[in-house]
Amino acid sequence: MPPRAPTRRAPFRGELPASDIVRQYASTEDAAPIAVALYEEALRRILAVARQQEVAEPPHPAYGPLAQIAVNALALYPVSLDEAVPGALNPEWLEEFHRLSRPDADHKRHGRWYTPRPIARYMARRALEMAALRRPMDNITVLDPACGCGALLVPVFEEVVAFHRRREPRAKAPDVVRHSLEHIIAADVDPRALETALIRLNIAAERLAGERIHAAPQTYCGDTLTVRPAAIAPEGVDVVVMNPPYLGNRYFASLKNPEKARIALRKAFGWNDDLYAHFLHRAWDWLRPGGCVCAITSDTFLTIASKARTRDTLRTHALREIVRVPASAFAASVNTCITLAVRAEPELFDTIDYVDAREAPEEAWETLETEPPPKGVERLHVPAQAYADPTIPFFRPTPRAVDLYNRYFAETGSESRVPSDDPYTRHPAPGTQPPHLCRLGEVAPAKDCGINSGNVRHRIFFIQEAPGLRKLIQGRQLERYIVRWDSPNAQYKWVDIDYQPDPERRGQGRGGRESPHAETWGFRGELGQSPPAERLFLRQTEDDLFAAYLRQSDDDPVYTDNTLHTLLLTDAGRALGLTYHYLLGLLNSAFLNELYHLLSQEEGRAQAQVKVAYVNRLPIAVPTAEQREEVEHWVYQAIEAQEMGQPITAIQWQLDTLVAGLYQG
């Protein structure tokens, strides 16, 4: 299967004029004060329209001339209480001004990704439908435990009102709105953000009811993760809908007392992880039996090994839907997915909808549930048992992918075959004749090693040769089958492995900026990966799998940095008749690349990374002598062609065909 080609299109959610106003009137240093002034002026104008009043003259400006700038800037825009109206000053602007008013307004660093309205409405519809399947829903209690300024919660509230109106068409609008608002629980650690969310909810309530509503949602201001769940929702809730922060260690680094925060999380959960993993774990404590969680989070938990805990937790409940979201959906490129699950025991005939909406246009979200799905959307409806095996990730469950997992990764596949006396081989399952298999990690494990240049990169890496320097290989010097040490793409080709860090001198960061720490560098992994005469390499920053071979002399060792992975053949691998050139042919084949994509799901991602945990799970066909020699023949041809700068398309086709045949048996 060819890798998914990355696409380019307009951002899902365009930047609000609010950001442009701040950029025009403020430099980096004073962006926060102008944003505060704009927030206050925007709120004053919006509330005036909501109360059907004249916009009064501004009070004595607390920010001097900035208050007048805010008045002049916002006077250019009409005011709308409907957040779906583009180009108008509406309550959504309050959220943007609040973000920009913070001294730490770098949303990349602080994980503030605001849910686009079409996606928020989709999440609310699906969560309400799923929760209502279990029992009658006269009352729907909804919790957003990290509501921020209400970007997700306001559309959710609107959908709750619409849900009740469909069920009770004769009920009076104010009564439905009041009832719905009173069963919303808004929680956040930021009091000003929570206040903004409440303002937006109240404005939305009055707009939907057509009159003033004397009701309010339930609120909690504080850390929802480390308090008793009953403090947030004493009687439990029917729906948890959330877009929690996408932060790991960076969250702790931004706090005044990082260690205290880590201890609090570990005390509450027994482990530390990205915050979104904690929120997904805690959701079950807030939900009533049969309740539904709908969360939009980073999609890393689908595949990476360190998120096995999150996958295991979802497996113990009724997982209903996974939706892959366009990377352009948010203000910056981030890979996300929507997860929909019910607090109930999984059952034998449960099914999962896997919806690939990464190519979905904005308008598709209003009809994403329809059959057939809208253009740019693929829906796979599969048995929940596809994800039952705890050793495999939440893969894209196409029929071919399911078959390949069963053959080569799942417990019912090659890993469960009865082993022979040789622990590295597998007997074929009854009635089949696949090859004997072993795992790459058993015979030539890929290891994340090499020189970590720390903060002395420009003091140990060099462009030109000089006495005492050794040859250096970086990822840019790797091509399929060969290492082109003199590649023009490589910035550095020499390294000083004898450099002694000076503890009295600060290092240098990227761009030559002074580091806050003393000089440091070192070898990552095992130093013994560098001296051997033969090695295989994999480039680290890559979404495809391709390998290169290096042979070196004992008196001229070549070192690597940490942008590639190293593979050394073990004694067990040699005992099975494996060679570097045979492995080189397999790792460069289309078939093993497809198997790797099933595990990693990195194709098309920005800053894709080759994950050694998944590389080492790849099945290696143990060949006969004739099979090994045939693969090696074409590998030698490919190496020669690459070194001479000749095309290898025909050679690669021969290898791909040969390797695919090996695995089909």
Secondary structure in CASP SS format (residue, H / E / C, confidence):
PFRMAT SS
TARGET T0000
AUTHOR 0000-0000-0000
METHOD secondary structure of the structure
MODEL  1
M C 1.00
P C 1.00
P C 1.00
R C 1.00
A C 1.00
P C 1.00
T C 1.00
R C 1.00
R C 1.00
A C 1.00
P C 1.00
F C 1.00
R C 1.00
G C 1.00
E C 1.00
L C 1.00
P H 1.00
A H 1.00
S H 1.00
D H 1.00
I H 1.00
V H 1.00
R H 1.00
Q H 1.00
Y H 1.00
A C 1.00
S C 1.00
T C 1.00
E C 1.00
D C 1.00
A H 1.00
A H 1.00
P H 1.00
I H 1.00
A H 1.00
V H 1.00
A H 1.00
L H 1.00
Y H 1.00
E H 1.00
E H 1.00
A H 1.00
L H 1.00
R H 1.00
R H 1.00
I H 1.00
L H 1.00
A H 1.00
V H 1.00
A H 1.00
R C 1.00
Q C 1.00
Q C 1.00
E C 1.00
V C 1.00
A C 1.00
E C 1.00
P C 1.00
P C 1.00
H C 1.00
P C 1.00
A C 1.00
Y C 1.00
G C 1.00
P H 1.00
L H 1.00
A H 1.00
Q H 1.00
I H 1.00
A H 1.00
V H 1.00
N H 1.00
A H 1.00
L H 1.00
A C 1.00
L C 1.00
Y C 1.00
P C 1.00
V E 1.00
S C 1.00
L C 1.00
D C 1.00
E C 1.00
A C 1.00
V C 1.00
P C 1.00
G C 1.00
A C 1.00
L E 1.00
N C 1.00
P C 1.00
E H 1.00
W H 1.00
L H 1.00
E H 1.00
E H 1.00
F H 1.00
H H 1.00
R H 1.00
L H 1.00
S H 1.00
R C 1.00
P C 1.00
D C 1.00
A C 1.00
D C 1.00
H H 1.00
K H 1.00
R H 1.00
H H 1.00
G C 1.00
R C 1.00
W C 1.00
Y C 1.00
T C 1.00
P C 1.00
R H 1.00
P H 1.00
I H 1.00
A H 1.00
R H 1.00
Y H 1.00
M H 1.00
A H 1.00
R H 1.00
R H 1.00
A H 1.00
L H 1.00
E H 1.00
M H 1.00
A H 1.00
A H 1.00
L C 1.00
R C 1.00
R C 1.00
P C 1.00
M C 1.00
D C 1.00
N C 1.00
I C 1.00
T C 1.00
V E 1.00
L E 1.00
D E 1.00
P C 1.00
A C 1.00
C C 1.00
G C 1.00
C C 1.00
G C 1.00
A C 1.00
L C 1.00
L H 1.00
V H 1.00
P H 1.00
V H 1.00
F H 1.00
E H 1.00
E H 1.00
V H 1.00
V H 1.00
A H 1.00
F H 1.00
H H 1.00
R H 1.00
R H 1.00
R H 1.00
E C 1.00
P C 1.00
R C 1.00
A C 1.00
K C 1.00
A H 1.00
P H 1.00
D H 1.00
V H 1.00
V H 1.00
R H 1.00
H H 1.00
S H 1.00
L H 1.00
E H 1.00
H C 1.00
I E 1.00
I E 1.00
A E 1.00
A E 1.00
D E 1.00
V C 1.00
D C 1.00
P H 1.00
R H 1.00
A H 1.00
L H 1.00
E H 1.00
T H 1.00
A H 1.00
L H 1.00
I H 1.00
R H 1.00
L H 1.00
N H 1.00
I H 1.00
A H 1.00
A H 1.00
E H 1.00
R H 1.00
L H 1.00
A H 1.00
G C 1.00
E C 1.00
R C 1.00
I C 1.00
H C 1.00
A C 1.00
A C 1.00
P C 1.00
Q E 1.00
T E 1.00
Y E 1.00
C E 1.00
G C 1.00
D C 1.00
T C 1.00
L C 1.00
T C 1.00
V C 1.00
R C 1.00
P H 1.00
A H 1.00
A H 1.00
I H 1.00
A C 1.00
P C 1.00
E C 1.00
G C 1.00
V E 1.00
D E 1.00
V E 1.00
V E 1.00
V E 1.00
M E 1.00
N C 1.00
P C 1.00
P C 1.00
Y C 1.00
L C 1.00
G C 1.00
N H 1.00
R H 1.00
Y H 1.00
F H 1.00
A H 1.00
S C 1.00
L C 1.00
K C 1.00
N C 1.00
P H 1.00
E H 1.00
K H 1.00
A H 1.00
R H 1.00
I H 1.00
A H 1.00
L H 1.00
R H 1.00
K H 1.00
A H 1.00
F H 1.00
G C 1.00
W C 1.00
N C 1.00
D C 1.00
D C 1.00
L H 1.00
Y H 1.00
A H 1.00
H H 1.00
F H 1.00
L H 1.00
H H 1.00
R H 1.00
A H 1.00
W H 1.00
D H 1.00
W H 1.00
L E 1.00
R E 1.00
P E 1.00
G E 1.00
G E 1.00
C E 1.00
V E 1.00
C E 1.00
A E 1.00
I E 1.00
T E 1.00
S E 1.00
D H 1.00
T H 1.00
F H 1.00
L H 1.00
T C 1.00
I C 1.00
A H 1.00
S H 1.00
K H 1.00
A H 1.00
R H 1.00
T H 1.00
R H 1.00
D H 1.00
T H 1.00
L H 1.00
R H 1.00
T C 1.00
H C 1.00
A E 1.00
L E 1.00
R E 1.00
E E 1.00
I E 1.00
V E 1.00
R E 1.00
V E 1.00
P C 1.00
A H 1.00
S H 1.00
A H 1.00
F C 1.00
A C 1.00
A C 1.00
S C 1.00
V C 1.00
N C 1.00
T E 1.00
C E 1.00
I E 1.00
T E 1.00
L E 1.00
A E 1.00
V E 1.00
R C 1.00
A C 1.00
E C 1.00
P C 1.00
E C 1.00
L C 1.00
F C 1.00
D C 1.00
T E 1.00
I E 1.00
D E 1.00
Y E 1.00
V E 1.00
D E 1.00
A C 1.00
R C 1.00
E C 1.00
A C 1.00
P C 1.00
E H 1.00
E H 1.00
A H 1.00
W H 1.00
E H 1.00
T C 1.00
L C 1.00
E C 1.00
T C 1.00
E C 1.00
P C 1.00
P C 1.00
P C 1.00
K C 1.00
G C 1.00
V C 1.00
E E 1.00
R E 1.00
L E 1.00
H E 1.00
V E 1.00
P E 1.00
A H 1.00
Q H 1.00
A H 1.00
Y H 1.00
A C 1.00
D C 1.00
P C 1.00
T C 1.00
I C 1.00
P C 1.00
F C 1.00
F C 1.00
R C 1.00
P C 1.00
T C 1.00
P H 1.00
R H 1.00
A H 1.00
V H 1.00
D H 1.00
L H 1.00
Y H 1.00
N H 1.00
R H 1.00
Y H 1.00
F C 1.00
A C 1.00
E C 1.00
T C 1.00
G C 1.00
S H 1.00
E H 1.00
S H 1.00
R C 1.00
V C 1.00
P C 1.00
S C 1.00
D C 1.00
D C 1.00
P C 1.00
Y C 1.00
T C 1.00
R C 1.00
H C 1.00
P C 1.00
A C 1.00
P C 1.00
G C 1.00
T C 1.00
Q C 1.00
P C 1.00
P C 1.00
H C 1.00
L E 1.00
C E 1.00
R E 1.00
L H 1.00
G H 1.00
E H 1.00
V H 1.00
A C 1.00
P C 1.00
A E 1.00
K E 1.00
D E 1.00
C C 1.00
G E 1.00
I E 1.00
N E 1.00
S C 1.00
G C 1.00
N C 1.00
V C 1.00
R H 1.00
H H 1.00
R H 1.00
I H 1.00
F E 1.00
F E 1.00
I C 1.00
Q C 1.00
E C 1.00
A C 1.00
P C 1.00
G C 1.00
L C 1.00
R E 1.00
K E 1.00
L E 1.00
I E 1.00
Q C 1.00
G H 1.00
R H 1.00
Q H 1.00
L E 1.00
E C 1.00
R C 1.00
Y E 1.00
I E 1.00
V E 1.00
R C 1.00
W C 1.00
D C 1.00
S C 1.00
P C 1.00
N C 1.00
A C 1.00
Q C 1.00
Y C 1.00
K C 1.00
W E 1.00
V E 1.00
D C 1.00
I C 1.00
D C 1.00
Y C 1.00
Q C 1.00
P C 1.00
D C 1.00
P C 1.00
E C 1.00
R C 1.00
R E 1.00
G E 1.00
Q E 1.00
G C 1.00
R H 1.00
G H 1.00
G H 1.00
R C 1.00
E E 1.00
S E 1.00
P E 1.00
H E 1.00
A E 1.00
E C 1.00
T C 1.00
W C 1.00
G E 1.00
F E 1.00
R E 1.00
G C 1.00
E C 1.00
L H 1.00
G H 1.00
Q H 1.00
S C 1.00
P C 1.00
P C 1.00
A C 1.00
E E 1.00
R E 1.00
L E 1.00
F E 1.00
L E 1.00
R E 1.00
Q C 1.00
T C 1.00
E C 1.00
D C 1.00
D C 1.00
L C 1.00
F C 1.00
A E 1.00
A E 1.00
Y E 1.00
L E 1.00
R E 1.00
Q C 1.00
S C 1.00
D C 1.00
D C 1.00
D C 1.00
P C 1.00
V E 1.00
Y E 1.00
T E 1.00
D E 1.00
N C 1.00
T C 1.00
L E 1.00
H E 1.00
T E 1.00
L E 1.00
L C 1.00
L C 1.00
T C 1.00
D H 1.00
A H 1.00
G H 1.00
R H 1.00
A H 1.00
L C 1.00
G C 1.00
L C 1.00
T C 1.00
Y H 1.00
H H 1.00
Y H 1.00
L H 1.00
L H 1.00
G H 1.00
L H 1.00
L H 1.00
N C 1.00
S C 1.00
A H 1.00
F H 1.00
L H 1.00
N H 1.00
E H 1.00
L H 1.00
Y H 1.00
H H 1.00
L H 1.00
L H 1.00
S H 1.00
Q C 1.00
E C 1.00
E C 1.00
G C 1.00
R C 1.00
A C 1.00
Q C 1.00
A C 1.00
Q C 1.00
V C 1.00
K C 1.00
V H 1.00
A H 1.00
Y H 1.00
V H 1.00
N C 1.00
R C 1.00
L C 1.00
P E 1.00
I E 1.00
A E 1.00
V C 1.00
P C 1.00
T C 1.00
A H 1.00
E H 1.00
Q H 1.00
R H 1.00
E H 1.00
E H 1.00
V H 1.00
E H 1.00
H H 1.00
W H 1.00
V H 1.00
Y H 1.00
Q H 1.00
A H 1.00
I H 1.00
E H 1.00
A H 1.00
Q H 1.00
E H 1.00
M C 1.00
G C 1.00
Q C 1.00
P C 1.00
I C 1.00
T H 1.00
A H 1.00
I H 1.00
Q H 1.00
W H 1.00
Q H 1.00
L H 1.00
D H 1.00
T H 1.00
L H 1.00
V H 1.00
A H 1.00
G H 1.00
L H 1.00
Y H 1.00
Q H 1.00
G C 1.00
END
